[in-house]
């Protein structure tokens, strides 16, 4: 069983540069052996009260089987019943994933996918799915797919009304297999035959601004700590005067990974978080000495309202211990932990099992982590990020590292913000 700290089901309102921002496609984990399959319980294990409660369920099932006009499979009925049961919890972070969806949600956390390699968004006005960018060296690029192309058909099937997840289900497939895609471009329909491939997606991106290093961490995978260390080492940290770690757009990931990364700059034995299981008690997680990373330069962490869950855990812990300076916007505010459980039908359930508390004891759910220096910004397009001339949050971080004395912590920096983008202008990755 895997415990997850990740945002699901959110509508993020801004463009983000990361290719792994999607709460739909990049939402799963490949460690199938860590998931346990629940065995069906015999009815005699249920209380009489529970059996009585399910009488109406079976009455409806038999009524459909005996009287419904059109054929319907048991699988369809079971999927609908499970969906309704989990939805009854009224918890946006709990949900049922069908046998068709669960493998998709479990295929990305390794940083490798099999597909065509594009970043997409949903156009709010039309509901159509459009290509935002194409990964370098990807099958989509080789086939000639361009940003702005809109999906019309996939293997002869009309996909103009598909959700992003439904589209992923028909576009993805084993490496070496072909998929025929018809795109709409400037009012014309263009056919592409694309051979799917295994695509490696980096978890970090780096650059330097003079003597200040920059690392973007895209998600909290099992290798996130080592990914982050490798990225920092590639920047020659002995020659740096400061470091920026960018967690903007990072939706979270594995709880264990968040603890590994959080331990990098927190002294061993200090509390990183407390996992509160309600009536089932609490579990305290402390920084691990083996994960500590010695770095004698000031660190700024960039966050925004799409930094979620594990990103909030790590940035909040670092802020509580004063080992970094947070700059950006108040984070999403997801303070719960989910477990993923594979089911015997090949589907799965994600279920909220705990809330997590910062070292200070604060529960950030619905509140978020407030930066030390607030810089409100709504990027208008996808390419504004990571450019100091168009990214005021990054520019502020660089200015702070060059001369901290010009800033009062807990200040609000006025930025020349672009107009708010629509909530659907969020690039999401469709391999």
C-alpha positions, -999 to +999 in steps of 0.1 A: +000+000+000+014+034-009+006+066+010+003+096-013+006+133-008-007+146-041-034+169-054-061+153-075-092+167-090-081+204-089-086+230-116-054+249-117-057+285-130-024+293-146+001+281-172+030+261-157+062+252-173+065+218-158+055+189-181+043+169-151+017+193-137-013+173-147-035+160-120-050+136-145-022+120-165+007+123-141-012+111-111-002+075-106+026+054-095+043+024-111+050+004-080+023-022-084+040-045-060+034-020-033-003-021-038-022-049-021-053-064-036-084-065-014-099-099-012-137-101-014-153-107+019-180-134+022-214-122+031-212-140+064-185-116+075-209-087+073-232-077+101-269-082+098-274-044+097-250-042+068-266-070+049-300-053+054-286-021+041-275-038+009-309-054+002-320-023-018-288-025-038-295-061-049-331-052-056-320-026-081-294-049-096-319-077-102-345-051-115-319-039-141-310-074-150-346-085-155-363-054-169-339-028-184-344-022-221-308-024-233-280-049-226-256-038-199-226-057-185-220-066-149-187-047-151-205-015-160-229-019-132-202-027-106-181+003-118-211+026-114-219+012-080-184+016-067-181+051-081-213+061-064-202+046-031-169+065-030-185+097-043-209+095-014-179+103+009-180+138-007-142+139-006-126+154-037-094+135-030-110+100-027-122+083-059-127+051-079-105+043-109-119+017-133-098-011-147-093+010-179-082+041-159-062+026-131-033+014-153-031+049-168-029+065-134-002+040-124+022+045-154+039+078-150+057+081-116+088+063-129+094+093-153+088+071-183+057+067-204+047+050-236+029+072-260+034+102-284+048+130-262+027+161-262+015+187-236-022+195-239-049+218-225-087+219-226-102+249-243-129+261-219-152+277-245-154+246-268-142+217-246-118+207-273-083+194-264-054+213-279-017+206-281+002+232-261+037+219-269+055+189-282+083+171-264+117+173-282+125+141-300+091+126-294+071+106-319+046+135-321+074+159-331+087+134-357+052+130-372+048+168-376+022+175-349+024+212-338+013+234-309-022+246-316-034+213-333-067+201-319-076+164-315-104+154-338-101+116-342-080+088-329-080+055-348-113+065-365-130+074-332-144+109-327-127+124-297-139+160-299-160+155-267-135+134-248-121+143-215-083+144-212-083+111-194-105+095-220-081+108-247-051+094-229-068+060-229-069+059-267-037+077-275-014+058-252-002+023-260+028+000-262+060+014-277+063+004-313+026+003-320+010+029-343-019+052-337-037+072-364-046+107-352-066+133-371-058+169-360-077+201-368-053+228-378-065+262-391-098+247-400-083+218-419-082+181-409-047+165-411-040+129-405-009+117-387+003+081-382+024+081-351+045+053-338+044+053-300+077+051-281+090+050-246+096+086-235+117+095-206+105+126-188+131+144-166+121+151-130+143+182-127+153+211-149+183+233-141+200+265-151+222+292-136+217+330-134+253+342-128+264+325-096+228+316-085+217+281-093+181+271-102+165+237-100+129+229-108+115+197-091+085+184-110+071+158-086+079+137-056+089+104-072+108+077-053+140+091-068+132+128-061+158+133-034+186+118-056+172+137-086+175+169-067+210+162-054+221+153-089+207+185-103+224+206-076+257+188-081+255+195-119+255+232-110+288+230-092+274+242-058+309+252-045+308+280-071+273+291-063+263+320-040+226+310-038+202+283-049+165+285-061+144+254-058+112+258-078+082+238-066+056+258-085+032+235-103+045+205-084+013+185-074+031+163-049+037+126-049+048+099-024+048+106+013+081+087+016+097+109-010+086+140+007+102+128+039+134+120+020+135+155+003+125+173+035+153+156+054+179+172+031+180+205+049+165+197+083+188+184+112+184+148+120+157+139+146+137+171+140+100+165+133+091+169+096+054+161+100+028+144+121+003+121+103-030+122+122-053+093+117-081+106+139-094+080+163-066+057+151-039+079+166-008+097+152+025+089+136+055+113+138+081+114+110+115+128+118+143+140+095+167+112+086+204+118+092+213+097+061+192+120+039+208+153+051+226+173+024+252+198+034+248+231+015+263+263+029+245+288+006+212+306+011+182+288-005+150+302-019+120+280-026+095+292-051+059+282-045+025+291-059-012+282-057-005+250-077+022+238-053+003+210-035+005+183-009+040+170-007+053+203-020+035+220+009+048+195+034+084+200+023+083+238+019+063+242+051+088+221+071+118+240+057+100+273+065+093+262+100+130+255+106+141+287+088+164+268+065+150+284+033+131+315+023+098+310+006+088+333-022+057+333-044+020+327-037+001+309-010+000+272-019-030+251-027-038+239+008-040+201+006-033+187+040-045+151+036-029+118+028-044+092+005-037+055+001-042+037-032-057+003-031-058-020-062-090-040-065-095-075-077-112-063-109-080-044-119-094-010-109-084+009-078-096+032-051-078+062-037-090+070-002-082+097+023-068+081+054-051+109+074-043+145+077-008+158+080+005+186+103+035+208+099+063+207+125+046+238+140+014+217+144-005+236+119-029+219+095-027+237+062-058+221+046-078+248+028-053+274+040-020+266+023+015+277+031+021+314+030+055+325+016+079+347+035+077+371+006+045+371-014+046+378-051+012+375-067+015+366-104-008+351-130+013+342-161-006+348-193+012+322-214+032+291-211+067+306-219+068+334-193+080+310-166+117+308-157+126+340-175+136+368-150+123+394-175+088+380-175+087+359-143+084+383-113+086+355-087+119+343-101+131+378-105+123+385-068+141+353-058+172+364-077+171+399-062+167+385-027+197+362-030+218+390-044+208+414-015+185+401+012+187+434+031+164+451+006+135+428+017+114+426+048+102+390+053+064+386+053+063+414+028+041+416-003+059+425-035+038+442-062+044+425-095+032+436-130+009+406-132-006+395-164-044+391-165-057+360-149-058+330-173-088+308-175-087+277-152-085+254-182-053+270-195-033+244-177-009+223-198-012+187-190+009+159-205-005+134-228+022+108-237 
